[in-house]
Amino acid sequence: MKVNAHKEPKPIRLGVVGFGKVGTICAEALLESKDLVLAGIVRRLDSLAQALPDAFGKIPIVSHVAQVHHVDGALLCVPMAQVLDTAHDCLQHSIPIVESSVLHGDAFHAHRDAIHRLAIRYDVPAIVGAGWDPGALSVVRFLFALLAPEGDIETKHRVAGSLHHTAMARQVIGVKEALCTELLAANGTRQRYVYVELEKGVDADRVAQAIRADPLFLGEETLVFPVDSVTALEQEGRGVVLERRSAPGSSGHQRFLFEARFDDSLQTAHMMLAAARALPGLEPGAHSFLDLPLSALWGEQGHNVERAWL
Ligand SMILES: NC(=O)c1ccc[n+]([C@@H]2O[C@H](COP(=O)([O-])OP(=O)(O)OC[C@H]3O[C@@H](n4cnc5c(N)ncnc54)[C@H](OP(=O)(O)O)[C@@H]3O)[C@@H](O)[C@H]2O)c1
């Protein structure tokens, strides 16, 4: 992608289709972005009457993507079952798309082919599988496979890292739900972290004292943190470990390890925005996240990134 040094780069105007978990994060991130613009939010007719946070006060909220003015691309944040129809709708209005359906293997290829046929018919680019997995994690797997071509890759999914539910804390009056984990402090002593979701109006200090006084928690430093939602915390705490080892007998012993804890909606939204930066340089047709030049994911900052990391 050639950059004209004398011209201010034109911001890329994007519509967000579907205001669920991923769509909300995409829209919030677009409000903060310097090179991408939130051109509009597309919602189902039934959802249009729902008020959005004040930050979106000036953003057009519409029921069809064709109503968003001067749009350079659409981020499809609708449920997977709706993605193909929504993609069709955008592409036939000559609007490039970015989507992130959670599909792998043959199912991913069939989906990509279906979008490719539409994108070719309407002469528009489309980016598929631009999320966390598929998406960012696919790039890591791809790199690991390059580093140890004959090796095996092992994937371990960890739900909430070492967080576990604690019946004791849940019995304390005013606690709706609780999760607990043990950590080693910097000085080597064991600490317990207890995350509690409280009933309305309950005194958090009283709950913390009651938990710390229980014989189960005596003798170890116990820190109690009130949280809005234990379910959300479990989601945020999702983790994965990828490990690839070179095949026995190949040159030397090579081992690559990737460990991550993440919120997959947040990471998916970040990858969708990054993919959207690559849209202006793409030919019509469907492109997977792996097809995109890595520096294009940074848009106009691509050349700085190359200088910093190559
Ligand atoms: N690759 C990855 O790792 C990854 C991870 C997470 C999610 N994803 C993908 O991201 C997309 C969005 O996921 P999400 O978790 O944000 O979903 P979500 O919270 O369920 O939100 C989807 C939104 O789509 C809109 N919608 C349109 N048609 C709908 C229908 N028939 N039923 C329900 N909602 C409908 C709704 O917004 P309005 O009310 O505003 O119309 C809804 O809030 C999905 O395609 C999912 O596969 C990918």
The ligand as a MOL file (V3000), in Angstrom:
LIG
                    3D

  0  0  0     0  0            999 V3000
M  V30 BEGIN CTAB
M  V30 COUNTS 48 52 0 0 0
M  V30 BEGIN ATOM
M  V30 1 N -13.6710 -15.2800 16.1100 0
M  V30 2 C -13.9070 -15.2070 17.4180 0
M  V30 3 O -13.0660 -15.5510 18.2360 0
M  V30 4 C -15.2270 -14.6520 17.9120 0
M  V30 5 C -15.4380 -14.4780 19.2790 0
M  V30 6 C -16.6490 -13.9420 19.7060 0
M  V30 7 C -17.6430 -13.6190 18.7730 0
M  V30 8 N -17.4060 -13.8270 17.4510 0 CHG=1
M  V30 9 C -18.4410 -13.5000 16.4320 0
M  V30 10 O -18.9040 -12.1700 16.6260 0
M  V30 11 C -20.2640 -12.0880 16.2380 0
M  V30 12 C -21.0350 -11.3490 17.3240 0
M  V30 13 O -20.9510 -12.0760 18.5360 0
M  V30 14 P -21.5210 -11.4530 19.9150 0
M  V30 15 O -20.9770 -12.3090 20.9950 0
M  V30 16 O -21.3150 -9.9980 19.9430 0 CHG=-1
M  V30 17 O -23.0970 -11.7600 19.7540 0
M  V30 18 P -24.2830 -11.1080 20.5870 0
M  V30 19 O -23.7940 -10.5140 21.8620 0
M  V30 20 O -25.3610 -12.1510 20.6200 0
M  V30 21 O -24.7680 -9.8940 19.6580 0
M  V30 22 C -25.2690 -10.0680 18.3800 0
M  V30 23 C -26.1010 -8.8390 18.0080 0
M  V30 24 O -26.5480 -9.0100 16.6700 0
M  V30 25 C -27.8290 -8.3900 16.4770 0
M  V30 26 N -28.7370 -9.3540 15.8210 0
M  V30 27 C -29.0890 -9.3110 14.5090 0
M  V30 28 N -29.8850 -10.3290 14.2010 0
M  V30 29 C -30.0760 -11.0320 15.3140 0
M  V30 30 C -30.8360 -12.1960 15.6220 0
M  V30 31 N -31.5680 -12.8350 14.6890 0
M  V30 32 N -30.7950 -12.6470 16.8850 0
M  V30 33 C -30.0710 -12.0220 17.8330 0
M  V30 34 N -29.3450 -10.8930 17.5950 0
M  V30 35 C -29.3470 -10.4100 16.3480 0
M  V30 36 C -28.2610 -7.9280 17.8610 0
M  V30 37 O -27.9600 -6.5420 17.9330 0
M  V30 38 P -29.1200 -5.4190 17.7770 0
M  V30 39 O -30.0570 -5.6930 18.8860 0
M  V30 40 O -28.3600 -4.1630 17.8900 0
M  V30 41 O -29.7470 -5.6160 16.4190 0
M  V30 42 C -27.3670 -8.6780 18.8250 0
M  V30 43 O -27.1320 -7.9530 20.0100 0
M  V30 44 C -20.7370 -13.5110 15.9510 0
M  V30 45 O -20.7770 -13.7070 14.5640 0
M  V30 46 C -19.6700 -14.3840 16.5720 0
M  V30 47 O -19.5030 -15.5960 15.8650 0
M  V30 48 C -16.2170 -14.2940 17.0060 0
M  V30 END ATOM
M  V30 BEGIN BOND
M  V30 1 1 1 2
M  V30 2 2 2 3
M  V30 3 1 2 4
M  V30 4 1 4 5
M  V30 5 2 4 48
M  V30 6 2 5 6
M  V30 7 1 6 7
M  V30 8 2 7 8
M  V30 9 1 8 9
M  V30 10 1 8 48
M  V30 11 1 9 10
M  V30 12 1 9 46
M  V30 13 1 10 11
M  V30 14 1 11 12
M  V30 15 1 11 44
M  V30 16 1 12 13
M  V30 17 1 13 14
M  V30 18 2 14 15
M  V30 19 1 14 16
M  V30 20 1 14 17
M  V30 21 1 17 18
M  V30 22 2 18 19
M  V30 23 1 18 20
M  V30 24 1 18 21
M  V30 25 1 21 22
M  V30 26 1 22 23
M  V30 27 1 23 24
M  V30 28 1 23 42
M  V30 29 1 24 25
M  V30 30 1 25 26
M  V30 31 1 25 36
M  V30 32 1 26 27
M  V30 33 1 26 35
M  V30 34 2 27 28
M  V30 35 1 28 29
M  V30 36 1 29 30
M  V30 37 2 29 35
M  V30 38 1 30 31
M  V30 39 2 30 32
M  V30 40 1 32 33
M  V30 41 2 33 34
M  V30 42 1 34 35
M  V30 43 1 36 37
M  V30 44 1 36 42
M  V30 45 1 37 38
M  V30 46 2 38 39
M  V30 47 1 38 40
M  V30 48 1 38 41
M  V30 49 1 42 43
M  V30 50 1 44 45
M  V30 51 1 44 46
M  V30 52 1 46 47
M  V30 END BOND
M  V30 END CTAB
M  END
